[in-house]
Amino acid sequence: MMIINNDSEQYQKPLRGAWLTVGLLFVIGFLNYLDRIMITTMRGSIVDAIPMTDAQFGLLTSLFLWVYGLLSPYAGFLADRFSRSKVIIVSLFVWSAVTWLTAHAQNFEQLLATRALMGISEACYIPAALALIADYHRGATRSLAMGIHNGGIMIGQSMGFLGGWLAENHHWTYAFTIFGIFGVMYAIFMFFTLKDAPRTKAPVPAKQHNEEKISFLNGIKALFKRRSFVLLVAFWGLLGVVGWMILGWLPTYYQEHFNLSQTMAGVYATWYVHPLSLVGVLLGGFLADRWHRSNRYARMLLPAIGLLIAAPAAYMAGSTDVLFLAIGGFMIYAVTRTFTDTNLMPILCMIADDKYRATGYGILNMFACLVGGLSIYAGGVLRDASVNTQVLFKTGAITMVVCAALLFIIKARYARSTTSLK
């Protein structure tokens, strides 16, 4: 009897237009993160124009994160239920229009409303985009395609300083106006260019004709009844804690542990993160695809190996009294930790029902956002209790080992499930 699983895609070539689709989505991914993050780099200019407290300014980002995270599962379902490309185009058009609208806010309440609207519209993008890439790249190019798209996201994050620069040299509304208009125009261009992947025609067994209707609740049930998906949710949530903990407290660690100025601590904590993370997602995608040709578990094993390299590197970096050893350790962490980012959707494709790929990623996104916010708060509570930042990093290293173990468990369960179908 044949093995009925996603391994049938192992040697398939990408469909026609697959790399063009990745290129088009690369630009949208760039805008997705640039539009959301640039407000954080122009605090002084915004507060001068619209007086607000620090708590209110923080709420602008917090509200976006809460709305974005909570709506991600249903936003993902929309991409499973309807055309993925249309969901992407509408999402881009709406959040770009909201970006433009942000420039016309006259008070804090209006500014807060635009952040909520941006959270709603941007939540629809990532699950739909990654599911569309998975539809086009069904074989040995899937991880690299995901890595290239994630590279666009990382470049968008790293270019957030453009908001502050434009605000300082022109006006705080300038960046929102420019990128909002560009996004709307690009959405119109996408309407004529971005297409769903062609569906493969295959005979439908008689027993599948009465298959249950695709619905949000059925999707939630179908996903969570698979223990491997529950383990993947736990894995991604724990890894989110590690990511937010390290990035959030790294400048403080450098400043306090090595007696650096605030400026130099910020430089040492950030200058290499995005460039090396970009290297990590591309390298992780390339290596996973190459290994996948001979090992169907490669996309689960490579991220686990990456975490087992990142964990001791972060532990050493958080323990040493030598500045350059600390920098070197966190540089290794920045590269190998991101092997997971480029392989998360490919792993999801292996263990989840094809009909609910985007819904599943939306659930993972929600947990990452909620846990990330909680971890930042928890880190602050621990700091108030005089807990050393070294303890936070050592805890993060141990957590990465736990995450690697979860991936090995998921791999073992997947191996048993596919073997039982022989």
N, C-alpha and C positions, 0 to 999 in steps of 0.2 A: 504493500500500500504506500502511496506517496505521502511525504510529509507536507501537511497543509499548514504552512506558516509563511512568514515574510521572507524566509531564506530563498524563495523562488525569485526574489528580486536581486539576489546577491551579484549576479553577473550581467544584469541588464544595463544597457547603455542609457545615458540621459536622453529624454525625449527631445524632439526638435524644438528649438527655442528655449531650452533649459538654462543655458548660460546667459542668454539675453535677459531672461526673467530675473536671474540673480543680479545682473547689473542694474536693471531698473529698480529692483527692491533695495539695492545698496544705497541708492540716492534717497529713497523714502526712509530707510532706517536711519540714515544720517540726519534727516530733517526731524524724525520722530524724537530723537534724543536732544538735538540742538534746541528745538522749540520749547521743550519742557525744562531744560536746565539753565538756559541763558539768563532767566530771571534772577537766579541766585548770584550772578556775577555783577549785577547792577543795583545792589541794595541801596547804596548811597544816593544814586540819582533818583530812584523811585521814591525813597523816603523824603527826599527834598521836595519832590513834586506832590506826593500824596502822604502827608504825615501819618505815621503809624508806629506802634511799639514794636520792639523786637519779637515779642510773642506773636503779634499779628503778622509780621513778615514771615516768621517761621510757619505760621498756619497756612500761608499761601502754598508752600511745598507739601505740608502734611496733608491738607485737604486733597490735593491732587493725588497723592500716594494712596490715601484711603479709598477714594472713589475709583481710581485706576485698579487697585487690587481687588476690591469687592466685586467689581463688574467684569473682571477678566474671564471667569468661567462662562458666563452667559455670552460675552463678546466672542469667545472662542466657539461656542455653539452656533452662533450666527454664520460663522465661516464653514461649519460642517453642514448646516441646513441649507444655506444659499450659496451663490457663486462666491468663491474665495476672492477672485480678482475684483468683483464689484464691491465686496465688503472693504477691501483695501483701499479702493479708489474713493469710496464715500468717506471712509475714515480720514484719509489724507485731506480731502476737500474740506471736511468739517473742521478738523483741528487747525488747518491753515487759515480758514476763515476766522476761527476763534483767536488765533495768534494775531491776525490783523485787528480784530475787535479789541484785543487787549490794549492796543495802542490808544484806544479811544476811551478807556476807563477814566472816570473823573474822581472817583473816591474808592476807599478800601473795599466797600461792599461790592462794587462793580468789578473790581480787580479779583476779588475772591470768587465771584460768580464765573468769571472767565476761566479760572483755574479748575473749577469743578467741571465745567463744560469740556475743557481740554482733557481731563481725566477720563470722562465718558468716551470721547471720540478716539483718543489714543489707545484705550484699552482694546479696541477692535483690531488693531494693526498686527502686533507681534504674533498672536496665535494663527491668524489667517496667513501671514507672510511665510512663516516657517512651515505650515501645512502645505502651502502652494509649492514651496521649494521641494518638499518631500514628494509631492505628486509628480514633479518633473524629474527629480533625481532619484530614481528607484533602485539604483545599483551601487556601483563602486565609486560614485562621486558625491554621495549624499552629505557626508561629513564636511568635506572641503567646501561644498556649496554653502552649507550652514555657516562655516567659518568666515567665508568671504562676506556674507551678509552681516554677520556679527561685527566684522571689521568696520563696516559702515556705521554701525551703532557706536562703536568705540571712538571712531573719529569724530562723530557728532558730539559725544561726551567731552572729548578733549578740546573741541573748538568752542565750548561754551563761553570762553573768555571773550569771544567776539561781541557778545551782548554788552559786557562791561566796557569794552573798548569803544563801541559805537555810541553807547550812552554818554561816555566821558567826552567824546569828541563832537557829538551832535546833540542828541536828546534821548531820553530813555525810551521814547516811543519809536525811535528810528529802526532799531533791529526788528521789533515786532512787525512793523509795517513792511519792511523789505522781505523778510522770510515768509511772512504771511502771504503776500502777493505771489512770491515765487512758488510757494506750495500750492496755491490755488491754480496757477498756470500749469504746474507739473501734473496736478490731478487731471486737468482737462486733457493734457497730452497722454496720460496713462489710460484714459477712457478709450482711446483709439489704438493703444499699443499693448497693454497688459491683458493677457488672456488666461483662462483656466487651462490646466493641462488636459489634453484629449483623453477621454476615458478609454480604457482597454475593453474590448468586447470579448466576453467569455460566456459560455453557456451557463445558465443559472440552474442549479439542481432543483428538482421539484419541491423538495422540502424547504427551500429558501424563498419560495414565492409568497409565503405567508409570514415573512419576517416582520418583526415588530416595527412599528413606525418610528422614524427618527424624531426624537423629542429631547428636550433638555433633561427631564427627569429620568428618562430611559438611559440617556448618556451617562448621567451621574451614577446610576445603578450599575450599568455595564462596566464602568471604569473601576468603581470601588469594590466590586465583587472579585476583582483580580488582586490577589495579595501583592503581586509584583508592583502594581501601580501604587498601592498604599505604601509600600516600601520606598518607591521612587519619590512620593510626596514627602515622606519623612527625610529622605536623603537630601532633597532640594531645599527643604526648610532648614535643616541643620547647616547645610553649606551656605545658605543665606545669612545665618547667624555669624558664621566665620567671616564672610566677606565684609559685612557691615562693621563687624567688630574691629577687624584689622584696619580697614581703610579709615574708619571713623576716628580711631584712637592712635594711629601711627604718628601724626604730627605731634601729639602730646607726648608720646613715648620718646621721640627724638629730642624734643625740647627739654624734658625733665631728666631723662637718663643720661644724655650726653651734654647737657648744659648749653644747648644751642639757642640762638635767638629765634623768635617766632617766624621770621622770614626764612631763615636757613632750614629750620625744622620743616616748614612747609615745602621747601624745594626738595629736600631729601625724601620726603614722604610721597611726592606726587610726580616728579619729572619723568620717572621711568615706568610708572604704573600702566598708563594707556599704551605707550609704544610697545612694551613687552607683552602686554595682554593681547595686543593685535598680533604680535608674533606667535603667541600661544594658541590663539584660535585658528590661525592659518596652519601652523605646524601640527596642531592636534587633529585638524581635519584631514590634512595630507597623510599623516601617519596612520590614522584610523582607516582611511579608505584603502591604502596600500595593504595594510595588515588584513583587512576584511576580505581581500581576495583569497586568502588561504585559511582564515579563521573567522567563522561567522559570529564569534563573540567579541571581536576586536573592539567594537564601539562601546562595549561595556568594560572591557579589560583595560584599554588605554587610559580612560579617565581615572580608573582606580589606581593604576600605576602612577599617573601624574600626581594624585593626591598623596600617595605614599612617598613621593619625592618632595612635594611641597610641605608636608607636615614636619619632617625633621629640619628642613630649611627654615621654616617659620619659628620652630622651637629654638633653634640655635640663634636666629636673629633676635628673638625676644629674650635671650639669656646672656648674650655676650656684652662685654664692656668695650669692645673694639668697634668703632663706628663703621668701618668699611666692611667688617664681617656682617654687621646688621644689615647694611645696604645690600650686600651680596645675597644674603639669605632671603630677603624680601623680593629681590629681583628674580631669584629662582622660583619663589612662590608665585609671582605675577605671571610667569610663563606657564608653569605646569598646572596651576590651579585652573586655568581657562581651557584645558583639554576637555573639561566637563561641559562648558558652555556650548562648544561646537558639536558635541555628541548627544546632548540631552534629547533633542527631537528625534534623532535616529534611534535612540534607546526606546523612546516612547512609541515609535512606529513598530518596534519589535514586540512590545508587550501589550499594547492597547488595541482595541477594535479600530480598524481603519476608518469607520464611520465617525469616530469621535476623537480624532487626533487633535484638532484645534481646541475642542472642549477640554481635553486632557491637559494641553499646554496652558490653557487659561487657568485651570485649577492650580497647576504648578506655579504660575505667575502670581496668583492670589496669595498663596502661602508664602512665597518669597517676599512679597511686599509687606504682609502683615507681620511675619517673623522678623523681617529686617527692621521695621519700625520699633518692634518690641525690644530687639537686641540693642538698638541705639539707646533706648530709655534705660534698659537694664545696665548697660555699661556706665551710664551716668550715675545710677544708684550705687553701683559698686565703687565708682570713683569717690562719691560722697562719703562712702564708708571707708575711705583711705586704702582701697585695694590697689596694689601696684599694677601698672599697665602690663608689666611682664607676666603677671598671673593671667591676664586676659589673653595674651598671645599664646601662652602655653596651653591654656584651655582650648583655644582655637586649633592648635596643632593636634591635640588629642581628638578633638571633634572631627578633624579631617580623616584621621585613621578610622574612626567609627563610620564615616561616610564611605570610605573605601570598602570596608567590610560589608556595608549594605549593598554596594554594587556587586560584590562577589556573591552575595546571597541571591540577588536578583538574577545574576548570570546562571547560578545553579538551578534555580526554579525554572528559568527559561529553557535550560538544557533538558530538564526532566520533562517539561510539557511538550517539547517538540519531539523528544524520543518516544514518548508514549503514543504519539500519533502515527508512528511507523507501522 
